[in-house]
Amino acid sequence: MKILFLTPRLPFPPKSGGQIKTFKTIKLLAKKYKVFLVCFCSNSKKTTAKKPLEKICQRVEVIVSPYPTAEFKDIKTFIFRSLFSPLPFIVFRHYHREMKDLVERLIKKEKFEALHIDHLAMASYLPKKKEGLWFLEEHNIESEINWGIFKKESWNKFKIFSFLEALKAILYEKRIIPKFDYIFAISKEDKKKLVRLGAKKEKVFFLPTSFEIRNLFSSQKRTSLILFVGGLAWWPNKDGLLWFYEKVYPLVKKEIPKVKLVIIGAHPPKEIARIGEEDSSVQVKGYLPEIKPFLSQAGVFIVPIRAGSGVRIKILDALSFGLPVVSTKKGAEGIVNKDEGGLILADEPEKFAKTIIDILKNKKLAEELSRAGLEFIKNRYNEEKTRLVLEKVYQRVSH
């Protein structure tokens, strides 16, 4: 069977949550089927990263465009143009004439049995004439993300933009989602949301992202280091970090004066960069190709997100390394809804701070959470579970 797999970003190296999820899906599909991968890359120098993918895929095509990954401040004119489009910005910014022509040529030449759209952002490349089965792998409910930003953001141009985007996104989702034969939801919660947006319940399947156990945690090596990892251009990450630094971090510092906060993620906005410049206990590292040295030192991993959708892959990644995780309920959405598996939930600043303090001061508690997290990943997010879901759905193509 031949599969045309469309994804917004070159999924190698798999560093971000989205890239990790996409790469694992491609890797599993390529073991059994012929996968033709088509994606975007921000510049021509980075296209060399496709070489490992060429070893597992039948073919890899990369379109170079800065728009899918550009920061808002660098594409203001492009954003203004999007206001006059019925497409939500996440779709508008991923539409490229060269990509459309490439997809059309491949479909005409290869006669694919399956078209796998990875993330709704690529749904604009669905062909007019339907051949074979269409699959959607969902990463987020875009309308929910924008609505969450609208509710949290103070009144400004961005708040108005988020409101318009939420409206555009929900109209687009309701129109596009029913077109797919099968949908892979990132969580059981999102599965229910997709059904409300028009997907047939029996056509939506929860597809867990698989992780290997890579225990780096040993309380004997721990320092009083709080670690955050995530793309800093994404509004929910920025909002969550500012809330954490202003409301939670001072309470932790009062109890543990030598505590350190390390923030790792591409494109830190000026508000986050300023924290690192003004507070010697905070390090803003930006993007790092290798973060294991920090994972091996961290005493606790934080996810202080207050808006968003989908699943925070970084939580699962941290648990697979054996790190205790403290998250808001919104941050842990789609993974757990109570304290479980090495993950403790806290929405109030006082509880968030107290939980961090307890973990950093109590080695026994930290070790118990570490073991619980590793067991949680081993039982619920293993490769076999992911493979079985993919095979169960994809075997329908040949029937």
Secondary structure, 3 states (H helix, E strand, C coil): CEEEEEECCCCCCCCCHHHHHHHHHHHHHHCCCEEEEEEEECCHHHHHHHHHHHCCCCEEEEEECCCCCCCHHHCHHHHHHHCCCCCCHHHHCCCCHHHHHHHHHHHHHHCCCEEEEECHHHHHHCCCCCCCEEEEECCCCHHHHHHHHHHHCCCCHHHHHHHHHHHHHHHHHHHHHHHCCEEEECCHHHHHHHHHCCCCHHHEEECCCCCCCCCCCCCCCCCCEEEEECCCCCHHHHHHHHHHHHHHHHHHHHHCCCCEEEEECCCCCHHHHHHHHHCCCEEEEECCCCCHHHHCCCCEEEECCCCCCCCCHHHHHHHHCCCCEEECCCCCCCCCCCCECCEEECCCHHHHHHHHHHHHHCHHHHHHHHHHHHHHHHHHCCHHHHHHHHHHHHCCCCC
